[in-house]
Structures are given as structure tokens and as C-alpha cells.
Amino acid sequence: MLAVSLDGRLAPPAGGAAQLGGAGDRRALEEALAWADAALLGAETLRRHGSTCLIHAPDLLAARGGQGRSAQPTALVLSRSGHIPPGLPFWRQPLQRWWLQPAGRPSEHDQPAHPEPGPRPRMLPGCDRVLAFSSWVQLRSALAAEGLRRLVLLGGADLAGQLLAAEQVDELQLTLCPLLLGGPHSWLPPSLGLRLSHWQLLEQRPLGGDELLLRYLRRPVPVP
Ligand SMILES: NC(=O)c1ccc[n+]([C@@H]2O[C@H](COP(=O)([O-])OP(=O)(O)OC[C@H]3O[C@@H](n4cnc5c(N)ncnc54)[C@H](OP(=O)(O)O)[C@@H]3O)[C@@H](O)[C@H]2O)c1
């Protein structure tokens, strides 16, 4: 789910953290988080924003509590470099933090030695778990095995593009914000090669403040 400008940008021309959505978008975001078991973030989004989105609405928190679920979905951070600055507010947020680490990639956070043969575990200080990442299909199945089936993508464009290219997005939720931003930061990478995909409109909901929520479900490509 993403907040995008009318010209399809998710950040201003200079890049960086943009708060495009207003109060209605915030509520829609928290509702999606309240549904989710886990929220996926690209490391660049985290570095730019410094933290992830939390559910604050008391009714949504109460509903999760009533279902015996944690207050916040687990934050899943995908990073090759493992470089998430230690001073970010993210490290103090009240949630589970898992690092999705590409298999076989070197990291500055490699532990110096491990007595067992085979791949050495690496840990990003502050993360509760490390999960190996080799493909989006493998990741979804590894997360399902951990009980994390409902996933929300919080961005950014790099991750959105990869998930769409891998056909691992079931639903698109976009908040159209009444802004024209220009610049290069389209909500999907311009170089992305996508197979033709069809989407069915599930919902269109004015959010107030001239914002419009659009939800689309992936449809199977019709056989010619
Ligand atoms: N409007 C919105 O709703 C919204 C939402 C989210 C973000 N944003 C904006 O989007 C921008 C950030 O998006 P972005 O596209 O530049 O970056 P991104 O998707 O947030 O993160 C990219 C990073 O994720 C890691 N990564 C990506 N693919 C990987 C893979 N296959 N394996 C391992 N690690 C991988 C890499 O981290 P390392 O470099 O650490 O290796 C990479 O640099 C920011 O300007 C942010 O404000 C807007």
C-alpha cells in the first residue's frame, strides 16, 4: 500500500521522506497494519523515514488485542548491506524487528566465527530474528511457516517493483493524494519489466482532504 501523487510519484523530486497522505490515508494505513501479521520495508525507506508506521488508533489496537495478536505487526526489513543506522527511532519502536538477509551476501555485521560448518549466521544488532531471503516465493513460504501470512508492503518503489515482477502482489492499495510532484520517483522503478497484468477494482473510497483510496485485486491474465 502506498500514498502516491496524482502523477504517480511517491516522493518529491529531491527524494527523501515525504508525508504525502493526510488523516484519511493514515487511518487506511493503520487499518491495513491492523489486518497484517507483518509489514515489509525496504532498507532505504527505513533509512529515509527513521521509523516504521505504528498502529495508534485505540479501536484497532483493542481489536488486535481481542484476537490475541501482538499490538503491532512484525517489521520485516530487507537489506543487503545490513546498514541501518543504530540511532534511528526504529530501534526503540515497540515491535518485533526481523532482518531479511539475502543468502550468501557478505555483511559488515558478520560475526567473526561460528563453530558449526555451513553458512554462518549474521545478526543486525537490535533485530529479533534474521530470516534468509533468496526469492519472494521462498520468503512467503518461510514467513507462512512462522505464522506470518498476511503481509503489507510499506515501500518503497524498489521493493514494490520486485514483488510485482515476481507476481507476489495479490492486492494493490493506493491512496491518490491531491499533489503533482514531478521528478523521477515514480511508485514503480522506470526500468521495471512487468508482464501484462490485469487488476479488478475492489474499492474506491474518498478519504477526505481530496484523497481517494483505490484497491485493486490481481486478476489472472486471460488466455488468448
Ligand atoms: N509515499 C509512500 O507511500 C512511500 C512509502 C514508502 C517509501 N516511500 C519513499 O520511497 C523512497 C525509498 O524507496 P526506494 O525504492 O528508494 O527504496 P526501498 O525499496 O525502500 O529500499 C531499497 C533497499 O532495499 C534493499 N533491497 C532491495 N531489494 C533487495 C533484495 N532483493 N535483496 C536484499 N536487499 C534488497 C536494499 O537495501 P541496502 O541498501 O541496505 O542493501 C535497497 O537499497 C523514499 O523516498 C521514501 O520516502 C514512499
The ligand as an ORCA input file, in Angstrom:
! r2SCAN-3c Opt
* xyz 0 1
  N       4.573      7.534     -0.470
  C       4.693      6.362      0.135
  O       3.689      5.714      0.488
  C       6.059      5.818      0.394
  C       6.197      4.597      1.063
  C       7.468      4.089      1.270
  C       8.572      4.754      0.782
  N       8.424      5.938      0.137
  C       9.602      6.641     -0.400
  O      10.334      5.736     -1.220
  C      11.714      6.064     -1.177
  C      12.519      4.803     -0.892
  O      12.235      3.831     -1.860
  P      13.375      3.105     -2.713
  O      12.720      2.454     -3.873
  O      14.476      4.080     -2.963
  O      13.985      2.042     -1.698
  P      13.319      0.838     -0.859
  O      12.509     -0.048     -1.751
  O      12.660      1.375      0.357
  O      14.631      0.070     -0.339
  C      15.639     -0.349     -1.230
  C      16.668     -1.101     -0.419
  O      16.141     -2.357     -0.008
  C      17.170     -3.341     -0.025
  N      16.826     -4.317     -1.056
  C      16.053     -4.145     -2.153
  N      15.951     -5.284     -2.840
  C      16.668     -6.199     -2.170
  C      16.938     -7.576     -2.382
  N      16.435     -8.241     -3.435
  N      17.727     -8.206     -1.504
  C      18.232     -7.542     -0.443
  N      18.005     -6.242     -0.165
  C      17.238     -5.585     -1.040
  C      18.467     -2.618     -0.333
  O      18.954     -2.191      0.943
  P      20.514     -1.980      1.276
  O      20.904     -0.763      0.508
  O      20.563     -1.806      2.749
  O      21.233     -3.215      0.826
  C      17.954     -1.425     -1.147
  O      18.851     -0.340     -1.142
  C      11.869      7.132     -0.110
  O      11.969      8.395     -0.740
  C      10.578      7.046      0.670
  O      10.187      8.284      1.233
  C       7.182      6.471     -0.060
*
